[in-house]
Amino acid sequence: MESLNAELTELGSSDALTRAKQHHESVLTSMRQKYDADILAANEKIDSLTKRLAEKVIYCKKLISFL
């Protein structure tokens, strides 16, 4: 009888560990998706700013050439 109780206790903690692992994996997946989205947004912002800077440099060079 004690063996069965020990097995039931072990199974109960195993289920709890399985649920905790699934929750942990779900949280990690969510965090990775947010991280990827944040990185993509940052890269798009960098690209946009780089393009604007290049346009400003060209504009300034044109202005300088008129002097």
KAJO-V729726 format. One record per residue. N is the residue number from 0. SS is DSSP state (helix for helix, strand for strand, loop for the rest). PHI is phi in whole degrees, -180 to 180 (999 if undefined). OMEGA is omega as a letter, one per 30 degrees, with the letter a starting at -180 (* if undefined). Layout:
{{N,SS,PHI,OMEGA} {N,SS,PHI,OMEGA}}
This chain:
{{0,loop,999,l} {1,helix,-64,l} {2,helix,-63,l} {3,helix,-65,l} {4,helix,-63,l} {5,helix,-64,l} {6,helix,-64,l} {7,helix,-63,l} {8,helix,-63,l} {9,helix,-64,l} {10,helix,-63,l} {11,helix,-61,l} {12,helix,-72,l} {13,helix,-66,l} {14,helix,-64,l} {15,helix,-65,l} {16,helix,-65,l} {17,helix,-63,l} {18,helix,-64,l} {19,helix,-64,l} {20,helix,-64,l} {21,helix,-63,l} {22,helix,-65,l} {23,helix,-59,l} {24,helix,-63,l} {25,helix,-64,l} {26,helix,-64,l} {27,helix,-61,l} {28,helix,-61,l} {29,helix,-62,l} {30,helix,-64,l} {31,helix,-64,l} {32,helix,-64,l} {33,helix,-65,l} {34,helix,-61,l} {35,helix,-61,l} {36,helix,-65,l} {37,helix,-65,l} {38,helix,-64,l} {39,helix,-61,l} {40,helix,-63,l} {41,helix,-65,l} {42,helix,-64,l} {43,helix,-64,l} {44,helix,-65,l} {45,helix,-61,l} {46,helix,-60,l} {47,helix,-63,l} {48,helix,-66,l} {49,helix,-64,l} {50,helix,-65,l} {51,helix,-62,l} {52,helix,-64,l} {53,helix,-60,l} {54,helix,-64,l} {55,helix,-66,l} {56,helix,-63,l} {57,helix,-62,l} {58,helix,-61,l} {59,helix,-65,l} {60,helix,-64,l} {61,helix,-65,l} {62,helix,-61,a} {63,helix,-63,a} {64,helix,-68,l} {65,helix,-81,a} {66,loop,-76,*}}
